[in-house]
Amino acid sequence: MSHSADAPAIISHLSEISDRYDALFCDLWGCVHNGIAPFPDAIAALQAFRTKGGVVVLVTNAPRAHVEIAKQLDAMGVPRDAWDMIATSGDSARAAMLTGAVGEKVYFIGEPRDDTFFAPMKLIENPVTLTKVDVADAEGIVCTGPFDPHAEPDVLRPQLLLAKTRGLKLLCANPDIVVDRGESREYCAGAVAKLYTEMGGESLYFGKPHPPIYDLARRRLVQNGHDISDERILAVGDGIFTDVQGGIGEGIDTLFITGGLAREETATTDQPNPEKLAQYLKDSGQNPTFSIGFLR
């Protein structure tokens, strides 16, 4: 479905368009939950889609393995019948890391809870042996997020400057710049990678909007016996430069959730203000197939 940029197609429920699709590539944070609790309407919408035979792939820029995300969703109270499988930026990035994308001696930027990033993967045979070292001895950088998600990424400038002068590549496990955990905004690995790139360093990306995570999502579909063409897949998410730009880049339809990261810019209370939304899309240069205030 095409429409002009000056009149975005706004729907009020997923069910209005769901018959056109056999699979959803659905973002998690800002769509299904807020980092603390699930959104009941979103859960109901995903359950209804699956009841009609649709497949829900949760496609997330989380820097962790899909099994870790499943545990997190269980703990948060997201029911298992709301989704089928999970593709994470972490898994895409881990696969590259374990095949030697940034060498064997790596400088790790991240929180202690993200140590699981270094766990082995079934998909990878004969992985390289990784050792965590100081930046001065490293062959590359692995970043799952800043050491302190509430501090400006600029605090890492000294380490990044040394890394840049040594020509190190930075493997970014999560391209997101920021997320909102409840009411509190936090920096992600993407903010560190962006700073490194601006400083003249080289950052490698694996999550949305970059192709590796979509390849992984499609592989998960095939692994689970689903042969679904791109025109029957809908990408759902609240990140205009991750979920929407990524879906458009992959040639799949997109549903933009305006009540997440762009709620202020689109003046979303229940639904977006059409004029504000049109301006926001024009400013961002992205044109989603559909928009909706919240997933429901």
VMD Tcl script that draws the C-alpha trace (Angstrom):
set ca {
  {0.00 0.00 0.00}
  {1.44 3.37 -0.94}
  {0.39 6.79 0.23}
  {1.82 10.27 0.07}
  {4.14 11.50 2.81}
  {1.79 14.39 3.59}
  {-1.04 12.07 4.61}
  {0.27 9.15 6.69}
  {-2.06 6.15 6.92}
  {-3.15 5.96 10.57}
  {-4.91 2.82 11.80}
  {-6.54 2.29 15.19}
  {-6.07 -1.51 15.55}
  {-3.67 -4.12 14.14}
  {-6.70 -6.26 13.22}
  {-7.62 -3.74 10.49}
  {-4.59 -4.83 8.43}
  {-3.52 -8.16 9.93}
  {-5.15 -10.28 7.19}
  {-2.47 -9.03 4.76}
  {0.36 -10.56 6.80}
  {1.53 -14.01 7.91}
  {4.36 -12.83 10.17}
  {5.22 -9.86 12.36}
  {8.77 -8.74 13.03}
  {7.79 -7.01 16.26}
  {9.96 -4.73 18.35}
  {9.83 -5.23 22.13}
  {10.79 -2.12 24.09}
  {8.24 0.69 23.61}
  {5.83 -1.64 21.78}
  {5.22 -4.74 23.91}
  {6.63 -3.43 27.22}
  {8.21 -0.30 28.74}
  {11.19 -2.07 30.31}
  {9.21 -2.72 33.50}
  {5.77 -4.08 32.60}
  {3.96 -5.34 29.48}
  {1.28 -3.32 27.67}
  {-1.96 -5.37 27.96}
  {-3.40 -4.11 24.64}
  {-0.21 -5.03 22.79}
  {-0.22 -8.54 24.30}
  {-3.87 -8.99 23.27}
  {-3.10 -7.84 19.70}
  {-0.22 -10.33 19.36}
  {-2.30 -13.16 20.81}
  {-5.14 -12.38 18.37}
  {-2.68 -12.36 15.44}
  {-1.34 -15.79 16.46}
  {-4.84 -17.18 17.02}
  {-5.54 -16.45 13.33}
  {-2.43 -18.41 12.33}
  {0.09 -15.57 12.23}
  {3.68 -15.96 13.43}
  {5.20 -13.42 15.82}
  {8.98 -12.98 15.71}
  {10.16 -10.60 18.41}
  {12.99 -8.65 16.76}
  {14.90 -6.72 19.37}
  {18.08 -4.65 19.53}
  {18.74 -6.11 23.00}
  {22.44 -6.96 23.30}
  {21.70 -10.37 24.86}
  {20.98 -13.91 23.66}
  {17.39 -14.79 22.77}
  {17.17 -17.26 25.70}
  {18.02 -14.41 28.10}
  {15.28 -12.24 26.55}
  {12.75 -15.08 26.90}
  {13.59 -15.32 30.62}
  {13.26 -11.54 30.97}
  {9.83 -11.58 29.27}
  {8.65 -14.43 31.53}
  {9.76 -12.48 34.61}
  {7.99 -9.37 33.34}
  {4.74 -11.27 32.80}
  {4.65 -11.38 29.00}
  {2.73 -14.60 28.25}
  {4.37 -17.24 26.03}
  {1.31 -17.38 23.76}
  {2.00 -13.79 22.61}
  {5.08 -14.77 20.57}
  {6.72 -17.61 18.63}
  {10.44 -16.84 18.42}
  {13.02 -14.17 19.17}
  {15.81 -12.64 17.07}
  {18.20 -10.36 18.96}
  {20.86 -7.92 17.90}
  {22.96 -9.67 20.55}
  {22.74 -13.00 18.73}
  {23.66 -11.40 15.38}
  {26.59 -9.59 16.95}
  {27.71 -12.63 18.98}
  {27.81 -14.77 15.85}
  {30.14 -12.22 14.23}
  {32.27 -11.89 17.38}
  {32.65 -15.65 17.78}
  {33.82 -15.93 14.18}
  {36.55 -13.34 14.84}
  {35.06 -10.06 13.55}
  {37.04 -8.00 16.11}
  {39.87 -10.42 16.92}
  {40.50 -12.60 19.96}
  {41.70 -10.06 22.55}
  {38.82 -7.68 23.16}
  {38.17 -4.61 25.29}
  {34.67 -5.02 26.73}
  {32.44 -1.99 27.31}
  {29.25 -3.02 29.10}
  {27.59 -3.82 32.41}
  {28.47 -7.02 34.34}
  {24.99 -8.46 33.59}
  {25.93 -8.56 29.90}
  {28.76 -11.06 30.45}
  {26.43 -13.71 28.97}
  {27.27 -12.07 25.62}
  {30.46 -14.15 25.62}
  {28.66 -17.50 26.07}
  {29.04 -20.04 23.22}
  {26.42 -20.34 20.43}
  {25.10 -23.52 18.85}
  {25.05 -21.86 15.42}
  {28.84 -21.30 15.48}
  {31.25 -24.21 15.00}
  {34.94 -23.70 15.89}
  {34.54 -20.26 17.53}
  {37.61 -18.12 18.22}
  {38.92 -18.06 21.80}
  {38.13 -14.67 23.31}
  {40.04 -12.94 26.10}
  {38.97 -9.68 27.75}
  {41.90 -7.26 28.00}
  {42.58 -3.57 28.61}
  {42.04 -1.23 25.65}
  {45.82 -0.78 25.26}
  {46.24 -4.53 24.55}
  {43.03 -5.13 22.59}
  {42.57 -6.19 18.95}
  {38.99 -4.90 18.96}
  {36.14 -3.59 21.13}
  {32.92 -5.33 22.10}
  {30.23 -2.91 23.33}
  {26.90 -4.07 24.80}
  {26.20 -0.63 26.30}
  {27.94 2.08 28.36}
  {29.39 1.17 31.77}
  {26.82 3.61 33.20}
  {23.63 3.95 31.10}
  {22.76 7.28 32.77}
  {26.09 8.98 32.06}
  {26.82 10.91 28.86}
  {28.69 8.64 26.39}
  {31.39 11.34 26.27}
  {32.88 9.98 29.51}
  {34.29 7.13 27.35}
  {36.15 9.53 25.04}
  {39.67 8.80 26.47}
  {39.35 5.02 25.93}
  {37.77 5.52 22.50}
  {40.49 7.95 21.44}
  {43.17 5.38 22.29}
  {41.18 2.69 20.47}
  {40.84 4.91 17.40}
  {44.56 5.69 17.25}
  {45.18 1.93 17.42}
  {42.70 1.31 14.58}
  {40.37 -0.93 16.58}
  {36.92 -1.88 15.28}
  {34.00 -1.53 17.68}
  {31.41 -4.30 17.58}
  {28.09 -2.70 18.62}
  {25.66 -5.20 20.15}
  {22.72 -2.77 20.22}
  {22.36 0.05 17.65}
  {19.73 1.86 19.77}
  {20.89 5.27 21.00}
  {18.46 5.53 23.94}
  {15.59 3.62 25.58}
  {13.03 4.65 28.16}
  {12.93 2.36 31.21}
  {9.62 3.45 32.69}
  {10.09 7.23 32.93}
  {13.89 7.18 32.92}
  {15.89 7.58 29.68}
  {19.04 5.43 29.31}
  {21.90 5.39 26.79}
  {22.54 2.20 24.78}
  {25.54 0.77 22.89}
  {24.48 2.71 19.78}
  {25.31 5.97 21.56}
  {28.87 4.75 22.19}
  {29.25 3.48 18.61}
  {27.92 6.77 17.22}
  {30.48 8.72 19.26}
  {33.26 6.37 18.11}
  {32.25 6.78 14.46}
  {32.10 10.58 14.85}
  {35.62 10.45 16.31}
  {36.77 8.64 13.17}
  {36.64 5.06 14.49}
  {34.94 2.14 12.73}
  {31.77 0.67 14.27}
  {30.17 -2.62 13.17}
  {26.39 -2.91 13.53}
  {24.19 -6.03 13.60}
  {20.78 -4.92 14.92}
  {17.99 -2.86 13.37}
  {18.13 -1.12 10.89}
  {21.05 -3.24 9.60}
  {20.53 -6.45 7.55}
  {22.09 -9.13 9.87}
  {19.22 -9.14 12.39}
  {16.61 -9.46 9.61}
  {18.57 -12.36 8.12}
  {18.52 -13.96 11.57}
  {14.75 -13.36 11.93}
  {14.12 -15.01 8.55}
  {16.42 -17.92 9.50}
  {14.40 -18.40 12.68}
  {11.20 -18.57 10.59}
  {12.71 -21.20 8.27}
  {14.20 -23.16 11.21}
  {10.67 -23.38 12.60}
  {9.12 -24.56 9.34}
  {7.66 -21.27 8.06}
  {8.16 -20.27 4.43}
  {6.90 -16.67 4.37}
  {7.62 -14.17 1.60}
  {8.66 -10.60 2.39}
  {5.38 -9.08 1.19}
  {3.59 -11.10 3.90}
  {5.82 -9.75 6.71}
  {5.04 -6.58 8.72}
  {7.74 -4.84 10.78}
  {6.30 -3.22 13.92}
  {8.16 -0.75 16.12}
  {8.54 2.68 17.69}
  {12.04 3.53 16.42}
  {11.85 5.59 13.23}
  {15.57 5.02 12.41}
  {15.65 1.38 13.59}
  {12.30 -0.41 13.18}
  {10.87 1.70 10.35}
  {14.06 2.47 8.43}
  {15.13 -1.18 8.81}
  {11.83 -2.55 7.54}
  {11.84 -0.18 4.57}
  {15.43 -1.19 3.80}
  {14.39 -4.84 3.80}
  {11.46 -4.15 1.47}
  {8.84 -5.12 4.05}
  {5.79 -3.13 5.18}
  {6.05 -1.19 8.42}
  {3.74 -0.20 11.27}
  {5.12 2.78 13.22}
  {4.14 2.91 16.92}
  {4.05 6.67 17.56}
  {3.42 6.49 21.33}
  {6.93 5.19 22.13}
  {10.16 7.11 21.50}
  {8.38 9.74 19.36}
  {5.36 10.35 21.58}
  {6.25 14.01 22.20}
  {7.14 14.81 18.58}
  {3.92 13.18 17.29}
  {1.78 14.52 20.19}
  {0.50 10.98 20.82}
  {-1.93 10.57 23.68}
  {-4.13 7.78 22.32}
  {-3.38 8.38 18.63}
  {-0.84 10.65 16.93}
  {-1.74 14.15 15.83}
  {-1.86 13.72 12.00}
  {-0.15 17.05 11.24}
  {2.59 16.51 13.84}
  {3.10 12.95 12.58}
  {3.35 14.11 8.96}
  {5.95 16.72 9.97}
  {7.92 14.18 12.03}
  {8.00 11.70 9.13}
  {9.04 14.46 6.73}
  {11.84 15.57 9.08}
  {13.07 12.00 9.55}
  {12.81 11.16 5.84}
  {10.98 7.89 6.63}
  {7.60 6.82 5.28}
  {6.03 3.89 7.20}
  {3.22 1.96 5.54}
  {0.99 2.54 8.58}
  {1.11 4.40 11.90}
  {-0.74 3.81 15.16}
  {-0.56 5.37 18.64}
  {0.04 2.11 20.49}
  {0.09 -1.55 19.47}
  {-3.42 -2.90 20.07}
}
mol new
graphics top color blue
foreach p $ca { graphics top sphere $p radius 0.5 }
foreach p [lrange $ca 0 end-1] q [lrange $ca 1 end] { graphics top cylinder $p $q radius 0.2 }
display resetview
